[in-house]
Amino acid sequence: MKIMKRYKFFLTAVIGCALLFAPTGLFAEENEEPAKADFTQAVTGIFVANTGQGFEPYHLALEAAYTLDTETLSATGAVKAAKGDLQFTAKCIWLPLGINTEWMSLKLGAGLIYNFDAYLPYSISNNLLPGAYLRFAPGKHWCLTADISYFFKGRTVFAIADTNPLLVNSTVAFRLRNDFFINEAFGAYLEVSSYELFRYMILCAPSVTLGGTFNTGNSLSFALEATARFTDFFTVSAYYDSTEVRFLVRYEF
């Protein structure tokens, strides 16, 4: 009997402690909404059409990207497949410093981009861009993002790999983008950059991108953009290189 009493006392104590320290969500009402995650995820599919006049060996390409965003961190992994061109890009931006007021938001931080480019059957390249990043939003209808990076390129050209296995170049890279939020559904953006997600040229070969976005309000959004590319842009011999048009479908969850 004493053993049974002790057993009952022990069982009662365990149940009591479990009820006392159990998570409050265990007894939440059925209609109570779960806590929202402090991050967002998105997958993007991109159809690409290129005029084929410049360095790119293709007219059509497919791209796909996955993005994870938090309050201060953004990480992206992306792949590209085209005739004679296979690429992978990883990008991480950390913005821990900032000022937030009722009328503006300013964030500062650092970022790193890595790109692998198999330009078949001619060469492979590894591109690395560590840099400083800024995001400035004075209100709800305009946002400015900018970065400046050290650009390291290591390239192996198969035709001369026996005598010179690695060609190394280093320079500066920059990106300046303006986003305009017309309303909850429509937006537009203008970007001037010396590099793109899947294009890493020297400083004097920038690109200009103009695009528009449409948000369905149901986690799905679309974008259409056109990019004009130039070569030797900051010299007297600057000339137009090519144009690329992209159609983007993004699903956020």
Rosetta blueprint (number, residue, H / E / L):
1 M L
2 K H
3 I H
4 M H
5 K H
6 R H
7 Y H
8 K H
9 F H
10 F H
11 L H
12 T H
13 A H
14 V H
15 I H
16 G H
17 C H
18 A H
19 L H
20 L H
21 F H
22 A L
23 P L
24 T H
25 G H
26 L H
27 F H
28 A L
29 E L
30 E L
31 N L
32 E L
33 E L
34 P L
35 A L
36 K L
37 A L
38 D L
39 F L
40 T E
41 Q E
42 A E
43 V E
44 T E
45 G E
46 I E
47 F E
48 V E
49 A E
50 N E
51 T L
52 G L
53 Q L
54 G L
55 F L
56 E L
57 P L
58 Y L
59 H L
60 L E
61 A E
62 L E
63 E E
64 A E
65 A E
66 Y E
67 T E
68 L E
69 D E
70 T L
71 E L
72 T L
73 L E
74 S E
75 A E
76 T E
77 G E
78 A E
79 V E
80 K E
81 A E
82 A E
83 K L
84 G L
85 D E
86 L E
87 Q E
88 F E
89 T E
90 A E
91 K E
92 C E
93 I E
94 W E
95 L E
96 P E
97 L E
98 G E
99 I E
100 N E
101 T L
102 E L
103 W L
104 M L
105 S E
106 L E
107 K E
108 L E
109 G E
110 A E
111 G E
112 L E
113 I E
114 Y E
115 N E
116 F E
117 D E
118 A E
119 Y E
120 L L
121 P L
122 Y L
123 S E
124 I E
125 S E
126 N E
127 N E
128 L E
129 L E
130 P E
131 G E
132 A E
133 Y E
134 L E
135 R E
136 F E
137 A E
138 P L
139 G L
140 K L
141 H L
142 W E
143 C E
144 L E
145 T E
146 A E
147 D E
148 I E
149 S E
150 Y E
151 F E
152 F E
153 K E
154 G E
155 R E
156 T E
157 V E
158 F H
159 A H
160 I H
161 A L
162 D L
163 T L
164 N L
165 P L
166 L L
167 L E
168 V E
169 N E
170 S E
171 T E
172 V E
173 A E
174 F E
175 R E
176 L E
177 R E
178 N E
179 D E
180 F E
181 F E
182 I L
183 N L
184 E L
185 A L
186 F E
187 G E
188 A E
189 Y E
190 L E
191 E E
192 V E
193 S E
194 S L
195 Y E
196 E E
197 L L
198 F L
199 R E
200 Y E
201 M L
202 I L
203 L L
204 C L
205 A L
206 P L
207 S E
208 V E
209 T E
210 L E
211 G E
212 G E
213 T E
214 F E
215 N E
216 T L
217 G L
218 N L
219 S L
220 L E
221 S E
222 F E
223 A E
224 L E
225 E E
226 A E
227 T E
228 A E
229 R E
230 F E
231 T E
232 D L
233 F L
234 F L
235 T L
236 V L
237 S L
238 A L
239 Y E
240 Y E
241 D E
242 S E
243 T E
244 E E
245 V E
246 R E
247 F E
248 L E
249 V E
250 R E
251 Y E
252 E E
253 F L
